[in-house]
Amino acid sequence: MTSARLPANLAPNALARAVEDKRRRGAVIADLTESNPTRVGLSYPPGLLAPLADPQGLTYDPQPLGRWPARAAVAADFRRRGIVISADRVALTSSTSEAYALLFKLFCDAGDAILVPRPSYPLFEHLARLESVTALTYDLEYHGTWRIDIDSVRRAISPRVKALLIVSPNNPTGSFLHRDDLAALSEICVANDWPIIGDEVFADYGLEPSPAATPVMAAGDVLTFSLGGLSKSAGLPQVKLGWIGFGGPAAKVDAALAAYEIIADTYLSVSTPVQMAAASLIEHGALVRAQILARVRENLATLRSLASAYPSIDVLPVEGGWSAILQVPAVRSEDALVLELLDQDDVLVHPGYFFDFPREAYVVASLLPPPAVFGPAITRLLRRASAGPAA
């Protein structure tokens, strides 16, 4: 009875069932898939959420693109990262996922397609499908560093494709967009009249950023959209405030904003209290951001140190973000490894295929858990992955 936008099979997979079974039996699982900053022991400033109680939040004043002071605060935050943008080129959303949905509505009819990176976080296919759009992939290739396979983008060109999506730094590869890749992609997008949708939610978390890294808004003659939000930049996913920065030729930006405003006016999803609090949350969220950056750097150093004792396991370079990729011996499938690790060691990780890695064997570990959890769990992971399958 449900629509074709939903997956045909809604049953949980084997790993999800195993996790549920372990927790039902009271097991304490070291969760190396954790991506929720509110659950990893960070210290949030007292009174951080107090501005949500601003009395002006009691007044309903719907603005499709968001209230001006909040948009100005986001524009200032863009400038903090070296991206010059005016407040009238900013739109507020309740989340990055909603931003994607609104932009897919803006550019795609039913049956159209967007280009998304592979490997990457497995959200885009679902978001696209809910808009009756197809997510087609282009490849990231690893040759000591991760780079976009420009030829794979060219091979994907078709009249169905309406937009190119870039994630920088990518989740989970941690690779930033390279200026040479952006130049090549810009030529393709201009020739095909594609906008670039840039997911830059992890941009503040540079671990070993490439000197050639560049923001999507450096694309020049291409209509570009830079997505961000408090979920990652301030460790506040529960507050539900995201944003879109519009960039590119003025005429194209003006036309896109006018059309986008019609869509946004249909939903008016961003609450007034969070808009009233936006400037304060962005400012004081920097204290949380600093803790997250210190945490992921510490855990990455721990991972590399512990992995040095296991020559059969490679920790791939990571330029930014919250994840690390381990290439492990392919002596059993990724599925078998992660299930064995959960069953025998009470450690949960993501298999590489979860992120659409084209081949085995990889596991992806979050760098966000508390060090007291992360270090012992990584030790168990390394031992298990470097050994043969359990009898």
N, C-alpha and C positions, 0 to 999 in steps of 0.2 A: 504493500500500500504506500510505501514511501517513494520519493522521487528518485530519478536516476542520478541526481546530483550526489547522492549518498553512496558510500561503498556497498557493494552487494552483500559482503560478508561483514557483519558487525561484531563477530565473536572475537574475544581477546586472543592474542597469539600465545604460543607456548611459554615464552618468557614472562609475559604479563600474568598468566595463570600460575606460574611457579612462584612469582613474587607474592601474589595474593595468598597462595597456600602457605608460604613461609611465614608471612606476617600473621596469618590466622592462627598459626601454631606458636606465636609469640617470639619468633626469632628476631634478633636485632641485626638488621642488614646494614652494612657499610655501603651507602648509596653513592657510587661514583657516577651517577647520572644526574645528580642534583643540580638544578639550574635556578632555584628559587633563593635569592639573596636574603630573604626574610627568615630562612630556616637554617642559617649556617653560623649563627653566633656573632654576627656583626653588632657593633655598638651604634645604635641610631641616636642622634642628638635629642635630648629632652625637648619636648615641645615642637618637634619637627612638623607634626601634623596639626598644630594649633591653628595655623592660618585657615584651615578648612572650616573653622567656626566663624569666620568673618561674617558679620551681620548682613553684608551686601549679598551674601549667598542666598538670602531669603527672597531676593528679587529675581524674577524670571525675565531676562532680557535676551531672547534668542538671537544669536549671531551665527550664521552658517559657517563662516570661516573661523569663528572664535572671537572672544572679546579682545579689543585692541591691546590693553596692557599685557595680557598673557602672550599674545603674538609678539609683542615687542620684547618680552623677556626671552622668548625662544630665539628671536633674531639675534639678541645679544649673546646667547649661548652659541649660536653658529659662529659669531665673530670670535668668541673665545677659542674656537678651533681653527681660526684663520679663514673662515668662509664669510665673505661679505654679502649680506642679504638684508633687505629691508622688511619691516614687519608686514607690509602689504603683500609680500611674497611668501607668507607663512599661513598655513591652515592647521587648525587643531583637530585631533581625532581622539577617540577613547583608547586606541591602541595601534600598534603597527599592523596587526592583522586587519583591523578595520581600514587602515590606510590602503593596504593592498586591495581590499574588496572595493573600496570607492574608486581607486584608480583603474581597476579592471572594468568596472562599470563605465568609467569615462572613455576608455579606448576600445573596448571589445564588445562585439555582438556575440550572441550565442553561436558556438561553433568556431569562433576565432581561437587564436593561440598566443601564448607568451613564451619567451625563451627564458629558462631558468638554469642556474649552474648545477653541475654534477661533479663531485659530491657536494651536498649541501643539506641543510636541515629539512626534514621531510614534512614541511608545512605547505609548500607552494602548490603541490598537486591538489591538496584538499581545498585550499582557498580558491584556486582556479575552478575546480569542478563545481563548487558551490555557486559560482557565477556562470556556469555552463560554458566554461572556457577550458581549453586544453593546455597543460604545461608541457612544453617540449624542452629537451635538455641540450645544453652545450657543455663541453668538457673543460674541467680543470685538470692539468697534467702536472705530475710531480717529477722533476728532474733536479733533485737537490733543493729546489724551492717550487712552490705552486705557482703556475701561471695559466692564464686563460688560453685555451687552444682556439686561436682565431679561426682556423680552417673549419672547426666544428660549428662555429657560428655561421660561417658562410654556407656550409652545407645545409643548414637549417632554414635558410631564406626561402620564404614562400609567401603567396598573397594572404594566407591565413594569419601569419604572424603580425602582431600589432604593437609589441613592446619587448624590450630587452631588460631583464632584471639582473642586477649585480649586487652581491653581498660583500661588503668590505668593512672590516675583516670578515672573511667567510667563516661560517659555522658549519663544520667543525675544523676545517683546514687551518684556520687562523691566518690566512693569507690576505694581505691588503691588495687593493687594486693598483696595478703598475701603470705608470704614465704612458709607457709605450703601448700597453694593451688598450688603455682608454683611447689613445689616438687612433688606433686601428678600428676599434669598435665605433668610434664617433663617425668615421668615414662610412662604415656600413649603415649606421643608423640614419645618417643624412641621406644616403642613397635610397633607403627604403622607407623614409619618413617614419621611423620608429622613435619614440621617446625612450629614455633610459630611466628606469626606476631603481634607485640606489638605496639598499638597506644598509645603513651605517650605524646601527644601534650599538655595536661594540667598538665604535671608533675611539672612545676614550681609553681603551685598554690595550695600548701598545706594549708588547713584551719585548720583541726584537724587531721593531718596524723597519721595513726596507726604506732606504733613502729615496727610492723611486716611487714610494707610495703617494697616491694622489686622491683627492675627493672626487666624487662623480660630477660635482658642479664645475669641475675644470674642463668639462667636455666641449665648451665653446658654443658651436652652432647647433647643438642638440638640445631639445627640450628635455630637461632633467628634473627628477624629483628625489630629494634626499629625505629618508625616513629616519626618525629617531623618537625617543621618548624617555620618560622617567623610569620605566621598568629597568633599563640597563644603566642609564647615565647617572641615576641617583639610587639605584637598588630599591625601587618602589613599584613593583608590579601591581600591587593592590590598589594603588591610587588611580590608575587608569587615565593617564594622559600621554598621548603621543602627538606627533606633528609631522607635517610635510613641508619641506622647503622647495619652492618652485624656482627653477633656474633655466637659463637659455635665452634665446632671442626674445626681445620685449614683446613683439607682436604675438609670438606663439605662447608666451607665458600669459599674456592678457586673455587670449582666447581660451586657454586651458582653465584659467581661474574662473572665468565667467561660466563655463560649462560645469566645472567642478562644483561651483557654488549652488547650482540647481540641485545637484545630487545631495550635497551636504545639507541643504535646507530641508530635504525630505526626511532626514533622520535626526538632526540636531542632537547628537548623541553625547556631547561633552557636557558634563555637569557644571553648573555655575560655581559651586564651592571650589572645585579643583582649579577652575580658571582664576578665581580670586586669589588662590594660594600659589599659583604657578611661579611667580617671580621668586617668592621665598623658598619654595621647594627646590627650584633649580639652583638657587644660591647655596642653600644649606645642604643640599644633596651632595655637594662636592666632598663633604666630610665622609660620607658613606662611600662615594666613588674611590676616594683615596684608600680606604680600607680594603675594598674589593681588589684594587690593583695590587696592593701589597700582598694580599692573600694569594692571588693567582700566581704572582711572581715567586712567592715562597714555595708554593706547592709545585710549581714547574721545576724549580731548582732541586727540590726533594726528589721528584720523579727522575730527573736526569742523573742525580747522584746514585740513587738506588738501582736504576737500570744499567748503570755502567758495569755492574757485576754480572750482567746477563748478556753476553755478546750475541746471543741469538735473537735478541729483541731490540728493535730500533725505535727510539722516540723521535718522531719526525719534527723538523723545525716548525716553530709556531711564532708568527709575528704579532698576533694579537688575539683578543677574545678570552673565553673562559674554558676552552677545551684543549686537550692534548690527544694526539693520535699515536697509538703504538702499533707498529707492524710486528706481528708475532709469528712464530713458526706455524706453517700450514700443515700440522700433523693431525688436526681434526678440523671440522667445520667451525666457523664462527659461532653458529648456533650451539654446537656441542660444547664449545669452550665456555660461553657465557652461562649456559645452563649448569655446567659442571662447577664453574666458579661460584655460582649462587648456591648450589646444593651443598658443595663441600666446604666452601670458605666464607659463606655469607657475605659475598661481595657482588654488587650489581654494577655492570658496565653495559654500554651499548655495543652491539656488534657493528662492524663497518657497513654491512648492507643496509642498516637502518638509515644511513645517510646516502645510500645509493653509490657506494664505492663499486667500481666496475669489476673488481676481483677480490679474492681473499688473500691474506687474512689480516684483518685490522680490528682493533677495539678502540673505542673512544671513551676517554675518562674526563669528567668534569674537574676543573682545577678550583672549584668553589668550596668544597667541604672544609670543615675545620682541620687544621694540620694534625690534630690528635686522632682524627678519623682517617685522614687521607694517607698518611705515611704507612700505618699498619696495613691498610687495605691495599695499597699499591704493592707492598711487599708480598702479600698473599697472591695478588694478581700476577706478579712477575714469576713467582715460583710455580704457579699453576700453569701459566702460559708457556714457560720454558720446558716443562716436563711433558712426558707423553700422556695420552688420554688415560683417565682413571680406569682401573680394571673393572 
